[in-house]
Amino acid sequence: MNKKNARYFLTALMLFTFNTAIHAETVASTSYNSSTYAQTKYPIVMVPGAFAFDNILGIVDYWFGITKELRKQGAEVYVVNISGAALHEKRGEELLRDVENILAITGVEKVNLIAHSQGATAARYVAAIHPEWIASISCAHCMNEGTHFADEFGDLLGDGITEAAFGFFISPFNNLLELFSWVSSDGDYNSDLNRRQSALDLIEASSRKTYDVFNAQYPEAMPSIDCSIINDGVDGAISGGASVVNDVRYYSWGGTKPNTVFYDPIDAILINATKLFMPKDVVWDGLVPGCGHALGEFLRADYPANHYDAIGQTFGITPRGLNIPSIYVQQVNRLKNVGL
């Protein structure tokens, strides 16, 4: 490594460490009205998106710093670990089983679901099948219309040989992630271990065509106008949907800034690679078009956060001045104030 590269590496490392320390201090110093600020009538169940995990080797939480702060403010929180690479209905059935187990454990009648990314379709599926089990769904940077990335990348895979090779190499990674996530320090509930992950199923599930089919079957709280057909979904969201359907309240929020911290590996590598498969002028969060964030009452569309900042990744490296856990705490307080 030459001197120029060494200086660049050292600077990036110092910024990484400084930002992580600032984030930890900010989360720790956040204060609300009381330790019951987020104490809802019904428990909170966290529903992850693609590449889902609960906690990796007892070190890295999917909901980094978020569940800890929610519990600190009085919330009863359960974290589920549904398949990280699977079709919507499969993930929905897994969540259905988890919710049923949590209801039995707690003795309550309903739960509040908080979903991220593809977690939206699992949550929506459960609310459609058993609305009496669900008090609310809160959607953070959710994927409700698919993503151009899946369409373009799926086309790139092209022939069966390339597609099979992709599945052969990537699916084991998802299975390994699932295996590691079995070791949990992030709550009192562990989902069943889901052993069959399919990268090809994930690409299919994330396509806009698949979402059109899913949304036609489970339209609850979706916007009345399909924004994905307006300028090919390149523009941002236009509105939310019905705020209450079958006695289930729906909320959502999102952001439209794909690159937020240049030394975050997710920004530098993953988002920049994803950008190669997205329309040039798309309004998006680093994976999902802003067009697909809206569900029910659309609280805010312009957080200066990307798709991964929304869950505090990587290791809490998020834009300075933006406290991600506080967004969730305030949303849970909103649920509390409406009696949920």
N, C-alpha and C positions, 0 to 999 in steps of 0.2 A: 504494500500500500504506500503510494507516494505521499509527500507532506500535504499536498492540497487535499487529497481524499481523506487523509487522516484528520485534518482540521474540520472538514465537512462532517465526518462521522462523529467526532467528539462534540461538535456543536449540536448536531441532531440528538445525540444521547443526552446532553445537558438539558435541552429543551424538553425532551421526553420526560426526564426525571422531574424537572421543575413543574411542568404542566400536571403531571400525576399528583405531585405533592399539593399543588394549589387546589386541584379537584377534591382531594381527600379532605383538605382543611375546610373547603367551602361546604361540602356535604356535612361534615361534622359540626360546623358552626351554624347551620341553618336552623332557625327557630320558628315555631308556629305558636298558635294560641296555647296549646297544652298537649300533654301526652295522649289526649283523646281526640286530637284534631282529625285523625284519619280512622277513627273507630266507627265502622259502619255496622248497620244492622245485620247484613249478610257478609260472609267471608269473601275475600278476594282470591281469585284463581288466576294465575299468570299463564298465558298461552303463547308459547314461542312460535317463531316462524321457521323457515327452512334452515337446515343445518342446526336444528334445535338441540339443546342440551340443558340440563338442570344446572349442574356444576361439574367442572372438569377437575378431577382428582382432589376435590375439596379446596381448590384454589381460586378458580375463575368462575364466577356466576354469569349466566347468560344475561340476567338483569343486573348489571354491575352497579352496586351501590343503591339500587332502587328498592329492592325488597327489604333490605336492612333499614332504610329510612322509613319506609311504610310501617314496618313493625315498631320502630322507635316512636312513631306518632300514633300508635294505638291500633293499627290495622291487624286483622287476623289474615295471614297470607299463606296460600298454598301454591307451590310451583309444580307444574306438570311437565313431563318430558315425552311429548309425542314424537312420532317419526320425523326425522329431519329431512328425508327425501322420499316423498310418497305422494300419491294422488289425494285430492281434497277429501273425498269420502272416506278413505282409509284413516286419515288423520282425524277426521270428524268422529268416526266410530271409536277411535282411541280416546279422544277427549270425552266422548259420551260416557265411556266406561269410567274414566277418572272422576268426572263430576258425580256420577252415581256413587262411587266409593266415598268421595269427600262428603256428600250429603249424609251417607250412612254413618261416617265417623263423627261428624259434628252434630248430627241431629237437627240441622236447620232445613228449611224448606227450599231455599234458593241460594245461589251464589252470584257474585259479580265477576264477570270475565274481563280481564284486561289482555288484549291481544296485540301482537306486533307482526308486521309483514304477512306471511301466509297463514299466520295464526288466525287471521280474520275469517278465512273460509271454514276452519274447524269450529270456531266460535259460532259463526252464523249457522252452520249445519246443526249444531246442538240446539241452538235457540229455535230453529225451525222444527226439529223433531220433538223436542221437549221444552216448549216455552215456559211451562210451569216450573221448571228447574232454574231458570235464569232471570235474575233481577235486572241486569244491565250488561251491555257490552261496550267497552271503551277501547278504541282502536288507535294505536300509535303507529304512524307511518305505514298503514296497512296496505296490502296488495289486494284491491278489490276489482281490478280490471286487467290483471296480468301485466307483463312487461315486454317491450319491444325486444329486449335482450334475448328472451327465450325464443321468440320468433326467429330472429336473425341467427342466433347460435344454433338453433335446431336446423335451420336451412344449411348452415355450414357443415354440420355433421353429415348431411346428405345421404350417401349410400349406406347400406346395412353394415358394411365392414367397419367404416369409420365410427358409426354409431355404437356398434358392439364394443369396439376398442375403448371408446370414451366410457361406456358403462362399466367395462371390466376394470379400468384403472381408478375411476372416481368413486364408484359404489363402495368398495372396501374402506375408503376414507370415511364415508358416512357411517359405516358399521363400526369402525374404530372409535369415532367420536361418540357414538351411542354407547359403546362399551365403557369408555372412560367416564361418561356422564352418570354412570350408575353409582359412583361414589359421590355422595351428596352431603353438603353442609348448609344447604339453602332452604331448609324447611322440614316440617314434620311429616311430609307425604312424599312417597316415591312411587312414580308410575311403574307399570310393568316395563320390562326391558324389550324394546322393539328391535328384533334381530335382522329383519329384512329391509334394507334400504336400497333404493334404486335411483341413481342419478338421472336415468332416462325418464323415469316417472316424474321426477322433479321438473325437468325441462318441459315435459308435456303439460304438467299441472300449471306451470307459470305462463304458458302461452295465452295470448289474448283470445284465441279461438276457444280454448278450454274454459276460460272465464266466462265467455258469452253463454256457453251451455250451462255452467254452474249458476250464473246469475239469473238465467231464465227459470231455473228450477227453484232457486232460493233467493227471491228478490227482496226479501224483507229489509227495509230501511235503506235500500239503494236509491240513489238519485233518480228522479223520474226521467231525466234526459241522460242517455248514455254518452258521456263525454268522450269516450274512446272513438266514436265515429266522427267527432268534430276535429277537423284537421289531423286526422289519424292519431288522436290522443296526444299530440305534441303540446298543446296548450295546458295550462293548469286547471284545477278543479273549477267547476262552475257553481255548484251548490251542494247541500247535503240532501238527505232523504227524510222520510218520516222519523220523528224523534222517538215515537213509541209505537211498537207493533206487537200485538198479542200480549200486551202488558209488559213487554221488555223494552227498556230504555236503551237508546243507541247514541253514542258519542264518538267523535273522531277528531284527530288533529294530524298535522304533517309539516314538512319543511321542504324547501326547494333549493337547497344549497349543497350540491354533491361533494365538493371538496372544501373542507373546513379547517383542517390542521395538516399542513404539508408534510410533517414528519411522522404522522400516523401511518403505519404500514398499510392499513386498510385504504386510506386515501391514496397513498403513493402507488400501490400495486393493484389492489382489487378494483377500486372504483375507476382508475384510469384504464384498466383492461376492459371493464364493462362498457366504458364509454365508446369503445371501438364498434360496438354493436347497437348503439342508440342513435336515433335521428339527431342531426346536428343541432337543431334549435329546441330540443325537447326541454320542457320544464320538469325537472325530476330531482330525486333525493340521493342519487348515486346507485339506485337499482330500480325504484318504482316511479313511474310518472306521477306527478302531482295530481293528474286527472283521476287517479285511482284511490286517492287517500280518503275521499269523503264517504261517510256512512252515518246515517242518522243526523244528529245535530253536529254540524261541522264547526268546531270551536275555533280553530285557527289553522291557516294554510301556509304560514310563512315563517315558521321557526327557523332560525339560522343553523339548522342541524341537518346532517345527512341520515341515511337509512340506518346506519350503524351507531351513530351518536345517539339515536333515539333509545338505545338500550345501554348506553354508557360504554360501548366498546370503541377502541381497544383499551382495556385497563383504565377506563375513566378519562382517556384522552379525548376531550370534547372542547368545543370553542370556549374560550375564556369568557366569563360573564354569563354563561348559560348553564344553569344548574338543572341537569336532567332529572335527578330524583325529585326535585321540587315540583316539576310538572305533574308527576304521578301523584304526589301527595296532595296537591291542590285538586286534582281530578277526583281522588277518593274522598276528599272533603266535600266536593260537589255532590257525590253520591250520598254521603251522610246527610247533607242538608235537604235532600229530597226524600229522605226516609228509607234509603236502600242500604 
